Amino acid sequence: SGGIVIEDDWPGYSLDLFSYPAHYSGDLDCVFIPHGVIMDRTERLARNIMDDLGDHDIVVLCVLKGGYQFCADLVDRIKALSRNSNRSIPMRVHFIRLKSYLNDRSTEDLHILGAEDLSFLAGKNVLIVEAIVGTGKTMKTLLKHVEAFRPKMIKVAGLLVKRVPHNWACLPDYVGFEIPNRFVVGYALDYNEYFRDLNHICVISESGKIKYKI
Ligand SMILES: Oc1ncnc2c1N=NC2
């Protein structure tokens, strides 16, 4: 499934209805996806993943930096399932960083740091965990790279999938939410490294964009 669909006209919730770090007051427009909803959706994704991959060694490939919170919470839910069912499997976690070089401008040539030697993936069930998928270009490149190491199976878990034009066919196998094409922050998603310490997924305000502009 494409996950929970958030429509383009979804206004989000008022910030006054939730708790969030005081140092971000004035920098956010709304709470787009509350933390609790993210956690409940993640718990169900963990069950779907275990149903599909839970029969063989799993290696989780966490795509940094944005994916670290989603990956930590997803792995936590998978562990909870493993210790409460007679069927449990060994799970390893590996971290990779995707950088598109040429200073801060994202370019065509994608560099994958920490993925030089993924030979330990051979014959394993690989779960790539990413926070946000847009056009799918990055994911396509990463999949090709991982396939070269001949895993048994590759699945992709994406917390957010953006509705963007030319959304290439590589939609994640497990999707948390399908969202409008808006810039969101929080839950490890950043704007110039800020907002990673925000618990909800929020929409940044115009003044917030100016305040943290590089
Ligand atoms: O909305 C977003 N928020 C943070 N980071 C990214 C986003 N889209 N691609 C990368």
The ligand as a MOL file (V3000), in Angstrom:
LIG
                    3D

  0  0  0     0  0            999 V3000
M  V30 BEGIN CTAB
M  V30 COUNTS 10 11 0 0 0
M  V30 BEGIN ATOM
M  V30 1 O 10.8310 17.8230 2.7580 0
M  V30 2 C 12.1160 17.5460 3.0710 0
M  V30 3 N 12.6080 17.8520 4.2920 0
M  V30 4 C 13.8900 17.5760 4.6170 0
M  V30 5 N 14.7430 16.9880 3.7680 0
M  V30 6 C 14.2850 16.6630 2.5370 0
M  V30 7 C 12.9830 16.9200 2.1420 0
M  V30 8 N 12.7960 16.4960 0.8640 0
M  V30 9 N 13.9360 15.9750 0.4230 0
M  V30 10 C 14.9670 16.0240 1.3960 0
M  V30 END ATOM
M  V30 BEGIN BOND
M  V30 1 1 1 2
M  V30 2 1 2 3
M  V30 3 2 2 7
M  V30 4 2 3 4
M  V30 5 1 4 5
M  V30 6 2 5 6
M  V30 7 1 6 7
M  V30 8 1 6 10
M  V30 9 1 7 8
M  V30 10 2 8 9
M  V30 11 1 9 10
M  V30 END BOND
M  V30 END CTAB
M  END
